[in-house]
Amino acid sequence: MVLAFDVFNPVRPNAHVEMLIQRSGFMCSENSFSKVATQPTSPSSAATAKPRVERGLTTILFVAAVLLWGVGLTALFSEKIQWTTYLFLCIPIHWLFLVAAHDALHQSAHHNSKINRLVGWLSNGFFLLAFPMIKRAHLLHHAKEGSSEDIERFGYERGWTLPIRLMLGMWCFYAFLPKCTRRVQFQSFLVLAFAGLALAIRPYEVFWGWLVPMQVMSALTAICYIYLPHGPLASWVQKYIPVITGYHEDHHDAPAYPSHQIGDRKTRYALREIQAHSHNRQQSAIQKATYQPQIAAPQVAAH
C-alpha cells in the first residue's frame, strides 16, 4: 500500500502526492523506502510560499447571481422569455448559489464571520437547507469521509435506490436532522415552513421559478460533487476532468480555500507542491524512526 499522507488531513490518502511521486519515477512503500524519502528537496520546492486565502469574491459573485436571478424571474413572468430558456439560464446562476453555499460552510465566503453566516443562510436557504444543519453534516463528511458516519454517502453508496437518492439530491441531508439539536431542527422547520407559505401564496411562480430549478441543480450537485468523486469512475474523473467535481481532491486537501482559488491552476499546483514537500519530510522522519540502527547490548562476562 502506497503511503501518501495528507498535509492538511493526515488520515486521508493524498492522490496528488502519489501522482507527483509516480511522475518523478519513484515509489514509496511500507516495506521499502525509496529515494523520495532521502532525496534533498529542491530549493524552489522548499521556498514555495503557501498561497494566501482570499475571501470575499464569493460574496460578490453571490450578490451578482441574486440580481441576475431577479432579472430572469422578471423576464419569465412578464413572458419575455420561455420557461425552457429561463431554466437553461438558471444553471450558471444557481451554480453560483451552490458555490456560495459551499464556501460559507468552510468560512471562506467572506472574511467577516457575520457576512459569511448571512451568505450561508441565504444561499443554503435557496436549497431549503438550514445553514447550521448542512454545515455540521458537511464538516462531518470531511472528517469521516467514506465511513458509515459520512452523511454524504447517500450519493455514492451502492444499492438499487442510488438513482432515486441522486435525484432527491440535497433533500437527503435531512437524514442528518435527528442528530442535530432542537434549535437546529426548529430552524430547519422554519425554512420549510417559509417555502410552503410562499408556495401557497404564489404557487405558479414559486414552483416554476424557484423549486423546479432548485431541484435540477440539487440533483446535478449530488451527481457531480458527490457521486463522481466517490463512484466507480472516481479515478478517471479526478485524473481527466476534475473540474466537474469542483476539484474534489484539492478541496479536501485544503478546505479553507474558496472555490475560485481551488479552481485557479497556479494556486492549486502551489498547494500540491507544498504537500509533496511536506510528504517527503514526513517520510524522512518515518524512515529515521523505523530504521534506527540497532545497538548491540553489552555482554557481561561470566565469572
N, C-alpha and C positions, 0 to 999 in steps of 0.2 A: 504494500500500500504506500503510495507516494505521500510524503509528509509535506504539506503546504499550509503553513499557519497564517491565519488572517491577522493582520496588524491590529485592526480595529475590533475584531471579534475572534479571539484565539480558538474558539471551539469549532468555528465553521471553516471547512476547507476553502482555500482560495484558488479558484480555477485560473486566474490571471497569473499568479505566481508560478503555477505549474507550466503554463504556456510559455512564460518567459524563460524558465529553466530549460524546457524542451528545445526552444529555439536556439539556446546557447549551446546545445549539444550535450548537456549533462543531465543526469537523473539522480535524485537523492532518495534513497530508500531507507527503511528501518534498519536493515542488516548491513548495508554497506554505504557509508557516506562518501559522496563523490567530491570532486574538486570544488563544487559550488560552495561547500561549507568552508573551505580553506582558502579559496582564491581571494586575494585582496580586492576590495571594491574600488571601482574606478573613481577618480576624484569628481568627475561630473555627476556620477550617481550619488556619491556621498553628499555633494553640495546642493543637491536638488532641494529647493525650498518647498515646504508644504503650501499648496495654494490657499489663499485667504477665502474664507466662507463669505460669499456676497449675498446677503439677504436684502430683499426689498423689491427686486424686479418682479418676483412672483405676484406681489400685491398689485403692482401697476398693471400687469397683464390680466389679473383677475378683474380689476375695475374696468378695463377696456372690454373684456369679454361680457361683463354685465351690460355695458352700454350697447354693444353690438347685439346682444340678445334682445334688448328692449327695442332696438330698431327692427330686428327681424320679426318680433311679435306684432309690432305696429303694422308692418308691411303685410303680414299674414292676415290679420283680422280686418284690414282695410281692403283686402282682396287684390293687392298689388302683386303678390306672388302666390304661386300654388303651394299646397301643403308639402308636396314632394320636394319642391325647391327649398322650402324652409327646413325640412328635415335634413337635407343634404348640407345646408349651410350651418346647421346646428352642430354637426360633428366636430369641426375645429373649435367652435365656441365652447361647447360643453367639454371638450378635451382640456381646454384651459381651466375650466371649473375643476376638473379632476386633478390637474397638476397643482392647483392652489390648495385643494382639499388634502392632497397627499403631503405637500411641503409643509403645510400648517401642522400636520401630525408630528413632524420632526423639528418644529420650532424654526423652520427655515423660510417661511413665507415672508417674515419681516423681523427685523432685529428688535422691535418693540413688542414685548410679550402681549400687551393688550390688543394691539393691532393684529398680531399673529392669531390671537384667540378669536377675534372678530371675523377675520378671513376664514378661519377654520369652521366657525359656526355657520356662516353664510354658505360657503362652498360645499361643506358636507351636508348642510340642511337641504341643499338643492337635490341631493341624492336620498333625502328622507332619513338621514342618519344624524343622531345627536353627536356633537363633536367629542365629548368625553368618552362615550361608548366606543366609537370607532378608533379613537386614539389608543385606548387601552388594548383593544383587540389587535390592532396593527403592531403595536410595540411588542406584544406577546408573540406575534408572528416572527418578528426579528429575533427575539430571544429564544424561541422554541421551534424554529423552522424545521418542518418535516416530522415533528413529533406529534403524539396524539393530542397535545395541548395546543397545537397550532390551529387557530380557528379558520385560517385561510386554506386549510386542506380540503374544504368543500369544493375548491376549484381544481383540484388535481387528484383527489382520492378516487381510486378505481371503483366502478360499480355501474349498474345499468341506469342509475339516477344521475350520473355525471352530466349528460346533456341538459337535463332539467335544471340542475344546480347552476350550470353555467348561464342558462337563460334567465334564471332568477337573479343572478349577479349579486349585487350588494345587499339584497334582501337577506341573504344567508348570514350576514353579520348579526342579525337579530338572534341567532342561536347563542350568541355570547351574552345576551342581555340578562339571563338568570344569574350570571356570575357577577353582575355589576351591583353597585349599591342602590338603595331605594331612590336616592336622589337622581342618579343617572337613569334609572328606569322611568322615573317621573318625567325627566327631560325628554326621553325618547317618546313617551306618550304624548307630550305636548307637540313635538314635531309632527307626529302622525295626525294628531287632532287638528293642527293648523292646515295640513294638506287636505284632510277630509272636509273641513269647513270651506276652504277655497273651492274644492270640487263641488260642494253643494251650492255655493253662490253662483259660480260661473263654470258649469260643468264642461261645456264645449271648449272654452279657451284653456282651462286648466288641463283637461285631458289631452288635447292635441298639441297645445303649446308648451306644456311642461312635462307631464307624466310619460307620454309616449317617447319623446326624445330622450328623456332621462333614463328610461328603461333600456333603450337601444344602447346608449353609452355605457350603462351599467353592465350589460351583457358583454360588450366589447372589452370592457375593463377586466372582467373575470377571465375572458379568453386570452387576451394579450398579456396581462400583467400577472396573472396567477397560474393559468393552465400551461401556457407555453414555456415559462421558465422552469416548471417542475414536471411537465409531462414527458412522454416518450421521445419527443423531438427536442428536448431541452438543450442537449449538447450542440446539435446542429444549429438551432436558433441562436444560441449565445455566441456561436462562432461566426455565423454569416450575417444574421440580421438582428443583432442585439437591440437596435433602436426600437424595434416593435414591442419590446418588453420594457422600455424605459431604462435600458442598460441595467437590468436587474442585478447582475453580479456586482457591478461597480457601486450601485446604490447600497447594497447590503454591506459592502466593504467600507463605505464612507457615508452613512445615512444622514450626517449633519449637513451635507452639501445639497443645495436646492437643485431641482431638476435641470434648470438651464445650465448649471455648471457641470453636472454629470454628463449632460449632452455635449459639452464642449470637449473636443478631442484633445486639445492641449492640456486642459485640467485633468481629464481622465487618464491620460498617459503619464502625467506627472505623479498622480496618486499611485498608479501601478508601479512606477519606478521606485517610489519610496517604499512601497510594500515589499518589492523584491529585495531591496537593500536591507530592510529590517528582517526579512526572512533569512537572508544569508547570515546576519548577525546571530539570529536565534539558532540557526543550525550549527554555527560555530560553538555557541555556548552548550548546546546539547552534546556535540561531539566531545568537547572537553570534559563535560560532566560524566559522559558514558564511558569514554575510553581513557580514563586516567591510568597511567602505568601502575601496575600492582607492585608494591614494595614487599619484598620477602620479609617475613617476620624473623627477628633474630633468634638463632638457635642457642639454647642454653646447654652448655657442655654437661654431660652426665658425670657425676662424681662417684 
